[in-house]
Amino acid sequence: MMVLSDVLVVLLASLQLSLRMTPLVIVVATLVRSVLLLTGRKRAFHTWTRNTLLSVLTIVFAPGMVVNTLIRYLICAILKVDIEGVGGTSTYAEFNLFLEVGKPPHVAVLLTALFVSSVLSVFVSLSLLFIPFVLLMGVPVVLLCWYVAMSVLLNSCIRSGDIVLLGESLKKHGERGVLELVCVIAALALFYTQIVGVVL
């Protein structure tokens, strides 16, 4: 019973911390990915990839991409987003997973899905970092959990597909879409400045 209560305490603390850390994680992960993308060759390449470092990282941290995609799929299914399936590419040896969306959802639904899935991704990462210690797991299991946790964190970024889908949603829903965008941004700003706060 003591172990179970300890796990629940860790999960609750992880959830609270993930709410505070999510904006910072998204910004840092997106900046890291953007810098790596900008370091790649813009024209024809002479090796197996245009961006060796990014290619290696996407392969090494592929488990995090899988976890993030599964979380997004679950949240999108709950919010009734028109998901046709999960797609994947390996352009220039850079492994990539994404959700195939049938029709652009309402802007508020899309932003909510992105935010909630990001929070859950950070929550999963923090849980994997701390729970092994509560359960007194061996070093190999702890290292595996840390590896998956870091993989998920590094994949918790805004991707070009997210921006494209947001643009399509705004285009489809017109003024209502713009109003939803403003309302969601205002709600998140109020939520973080007045209620939760952000880890700096």
C-alpha positions as CSV (number, residue, x, y, z in Angstrom):
1,M,0.0,0.0,0.0
2,M,2.9,2.3,0.8
3,V,4.4,1.8,-2.6
4,L,1.1,2.5,-4.3
5,S,0.6,5.7,-2.4
6,D,4.1,6.8,-3.2
7,V,3.5,6.2,-6.9
8,L,0.3,8.2,-6.8
9,V,2.1,11.1,-5.1
10,V,4.8,11.0,-7.8
11,L,2.2,10.9,-10.6
12,L,0.3,13.8,-9.1
13,A,3.5,15.8,-8.6
14,S,4.5,14.9,-12.2
15,L,1.2,16.1,-13.5
16,Q,1.5,19.4,-11.7
17,L,5.1,19.9,-12.8
18,S,4.2,19.0,-16.4
19,L,1.5,21.7,-16.6
20,R,4.1,24.2,-15.6
21,M,7.0,22.9,-17.7
22,T,5.1,22.2,-21.0
23,P,5.5,25.7,-22.6
24,L,9.3,25.7,-21.8
25,V,9.7,22.1,-23.1
26,I,7.8,23.0,-26.4
27,V,10.0,26.1,-26.9
28,V,13.3,24.4,-26.2
29,A,12.5,21.2,-28.2
30,T,11.3,23.3,-31.2
31,L,14.3,25.6,-31.1
32,V,16.7,22.5,-31.0
33,R,14.9,20.9,-33.9
34,S,14.8,24.3,-35.9
35,V,18.5,24.8,-35.3
36,L,19.3,21.3,-36.5
37,L,17.1,21.8,-39.6
38,L,18.8,25.0,-40.5
39,T,22.2,23.3,-40.3
40,G,21.3,20.9,-43.1
41,R,22.2,21.3,-46.7
42,K,19.7,23.2,-48.8
43,R,20.6,21.7,-52.2
44,A,21.7,18.4,-53.6
45,F,23.5,16.3,-51.0
46,H,26.6,14.1,-51.5
47,T,26.2,11.8,-48.6
48,W,23.3,9.5,-47.4
49,T,21.5,12.5,-45.8
50,R,21.3,16.2,-46.0
51,N,21.6,16.5,-42.2
52,T,23.6,13.7,-40.6
53,L,23.2,14.9,-37.0
54,L,19.4,15.3,-37.3
55,S,19.1,11.9,-39.0
56,V,21.0,10.2,-36.3
57,L,19.0,11.9,-33.5
58,T,15.6,11.0,-35.2
59,I,16.7,7.4,-35.3
60,V,18.2,7.3,-31.8
61,F,15.2,9.0,-30.2
62,A,12.6,7.3,-32.4
63,P,10.8,5.8,-29.3
64,G,9.9,9.3,-28.2
65,M,8.4,10.1,-31.6
66,V,6.3,6.9,-31.4
67,V,5.1,7.7,-27.9
68,N,4.2,11.3,-28.9
69,T,2.3,10.2,-31.9
70,L,0.3,7.6,-29.9
71,I,-0.6,10.3,-27.4
72,R,-1.6,12.7,-30.1
73,Y,-3.7,10.0,-31.8
74,L,-5.5,9.2,-28.5
75,I,-6.3,12.9,-27.7
76,C,-7.4,13.6,-31.3
77,A,-9.7,10.5,-31.2
78,I,-11.2,11.8,-27.9
79,L,-11.7,15.2,-29.4
80,K,-13.3,13.7,-32.6
81,V,-10.6,15.0,-35.0
82,D,-11.0,13.4,-38.4
83,I,-7.9,11.2,-38.3
84,E,-7.4,8.9,-41.3
85,G,-4.4,7.1,-39.9
86,V,-0.7,7.4,-39.0
87,G,1.8,8.1,-41.7
88,G,5.6,8.0,-41.8
89,T,8.4,9.3,-44.0
90,S,12.2,8.8,-44.0
91,T,13.1,11.7,-46.3
92,Y,16.9,12.2,-46.4
93,A,17.2,9.5,-43.7
94,E,15.3,11.6,-41.2
95,F,12.7,9.4,-39.6
96,N,9.3,11.1,-39.1
97,L,5.8,10.0,-37.9
98,F,2.7,12.1,-38.3
99,L,-1.1,11.9,-38.1
100,E,-3.0,12.0,-41.4
101,V,-6.0,14.3,-40.9
102,G,-9.0,14.0,-43.2
103,K,-10.4,17.5,-42.8
104,P,-9.1,20.5,-40.8
105,P,-10.7,20.6,-37.4
106,H,-11.9,23.8,-35.7
107,V,-9.0,25.9,-34.5
108,A,-10.0,25.6,-30.9
109,V,-10.1,21.8,-31.1
110,L,-6.8,21.6,-32.9
111,L,-5.0,23.9,-30.4
112,T,-6.6,22.0,-27.5
113,A,-5.4,18.7,-28.9
114,L,-1.9,20.0,-29.4
115,F,-1.8,21.5,-25.9
116,V,-3.2,18.5,-24.1
117,S,-1.1,16.0,-26.0
118,S,2.0,18.1,-25.2
119,V,1.2,18.2,-21.5
120,L,0.6,14.4,-21.5
121,S,3.9,13.8,-23.2
122,V,5.8,15.8,-20.6
123,F,3.8,14.0,-17.9
124,V,4.9,10.6,-19.3
125,S,8.5,11.8,-19.4
126,L,8.5,13.0,-15.8
127,S,6.8,9.8,-14.6
128,L,9.4,7.7,-16.4
129,L,12.1,9.8,-14.7
130,F,10.8,9.4,-11.1
131,I,8.7,6.3,-10.8
132,P,11.7,3.8,-11.2
133,F,13.2,5.2,-8.0
134,V,9.9,4.7,-6.1
135,L,9.7,1.1,-7.3
136,L,13.4,0.5,-6.6
137,M,14.0,-0.8,-10.1
138,G,17.5,-1.9,-11.2
139,V,19.9,0.3,-13.0
140,P,19.2,-1.1,-16.5
141,V,15.5,-0.4,-16.1
142,V,16.2,3.1,-14.8
143,L,18.4,3.9,-17.7
144,L,15.9,2.6,-20.2
145,C,13.1,4.7,-18.6
146,W,15.4,7.8,-18.7
147,Y,16.2,7.1,-22.3
148,V,12.5,6.9,-23.3
149,A,11.8,10.0,-21.2
150,M,14.4,12.1,-22.9
151,S,13.3,10.8,-26.3
152,V,9.7,12.0,-25.5
153,L,10.9,15.4,-24.3
154,L,13.1,16.0,-27.4
155,N,10.2,15.1,-29.6
156,S,7.7,17.4,-27.9
157,C,8.1,20.2,-30.4
158,I,6.0,22.1,-32.9
159,R,6.4,20.6,-36.3
160,S,5.8,22.1,-39.7
161,G,2.8,19.9,-40.2
162,D,1.2,21.4,-37.1
163,I,1.6,24.9,-38.6
164,V,0.3,23.8,-41.9
165,L,-2.8,22.2,-40.3
166,L,-3.4,25.3,-38.2
167,G,-3.3,27.4,-41.4
168,E,-5.8,25.1,-43.1
169,S,-8.1,25.3,-40.1
170,L,-7.9,29.1,-40.1
171,K,-8.5,29.2,-43.9
172,K,-11.5,26.8,-43.7
173,H,-13.2,28.4,-40.7
174,G,-12.5,32.1,-41.5
175,E,-13.4,34.7,-38.9
176,R,-14.6,32.1,-36.5
177,G,-11.2,30.4,-36.7
178,V,-9.4,33.7,-36.0
179,L,-11.7,34.3,-33.0
180,E,-11.1,30.8,-31.7
181,L,-7.3,31.3,-32.0
182,V,-7.4,34.6,-30.1
183,C,-9.7,33.0,-27.4
184,V,-7.5,30.0,-26.9
185,I,-4.3,32.0,-26.7
186,A,-5.9,34.4,-24.2
187,A,-7.2,31.5,-22.1
188,L,-3.7,29.8,-22.1
189,A,-2.0,33.1,-21.2
190,L,-4.5,33.7,-18.3
191,F,-4.1,30.1,-17.2
192,Y,-0.3,30.3,-17.0
193,T,0.0,33.8,-15.7
194,Q,-2.7,33.7,-13.1
195,I,-3.1,30.0,-12.1
196,V,-0.2,27.7,-12.9
197,G,2.9,29.7,-13.7
198,V,5.8,28.7,-15.9
199,V,9.0,27.0,-14.9
200,L,11.9,29.3,-15.9
